[in-house]
């Protein structure tokens, strides 16, 4: 193959890969990744021909340069995150929350179930000091204050890395979650459980649980930002399981410590699901695909930096 590079244009909806062959004895390839923002798509330029192609090139080989040069295969936007699906998920969470709120306001079987579960877990907490201490530790480490600090750091990092739409998305999720929590608590004004010999205390109204709602908002946000970096199915499954376990554990500790009713925790989870779905749908409707593009761009940049460090500095053939 000639040492002279020839241009070839290709189009994709993700990250642009610009490559050029510098005339060296080993024909070493030096590549850089750039991105072009547009309202709904990103145009890619590729000056580096794939190995098994003719100099004429052509449109249609958009994936081969990604695999051969950067080692990162760009993914199309997931169909799961289409706005209409997200709006449907938000409507479902809101409908279930409305049903739960109606049961909370009317009393009856739900109140008796809440009281029965709280009394049972409170009795266990009184007789197991070690378990009670562990629950206090979890509820302190994953408190709303700590998680909101983590979310703030994430927003600043995304903004600094140039992922402005993703940073706005994460910030809006946190703000909407906090606003809904305060507003619903003041509107419902549900008292907290009153148990004999309490093992923990908390202030403010009970419904919904702020710990449960904040953890069910921030932890999935962290997972969604890290998702493009988790390329192996096993790693994704483990990460998803850990995130779900942490969210459940936070809710469990609030009931186990006797500071919330079980329905408070469920209400917090439902409002968190509504927040994530509604805010994500609004952002993706406003800037279609850009949130995923920016998150994948972070992955491509990281992979490109690693590959640049692995390039041989001598004149030998890298293959």
Secondary structure, DSSP 4 states (H G I P E B T S, - for coil): --SS---EEEEESS-EEEEEE---TT--EEEEEE----SS-EEEEE-S--TT--TT--TT-HHHHIIIIIS-PPPPPPGGG-HHHHHHHHHHHHHHHHHHHHHHHH-THHHHHHHHHHHHHHHHHHH-HHHHHHHHHHHHHT-HHHHHHHHHHHHHHHHHTT-HHHHHHHHHHHHHHHHHHHHHHHHH-PPPP--TT-S----S--SS-HHHHHHHHHHHHHHHHHGGG--SHHHHHHHHHHHHHHHHHHHHHHHHTTSS-HHHHHHHHHHHHHHHHHHHHHHHHHSTTHHHHHHHHHHHHHHHHHHHHHS-SSSS---
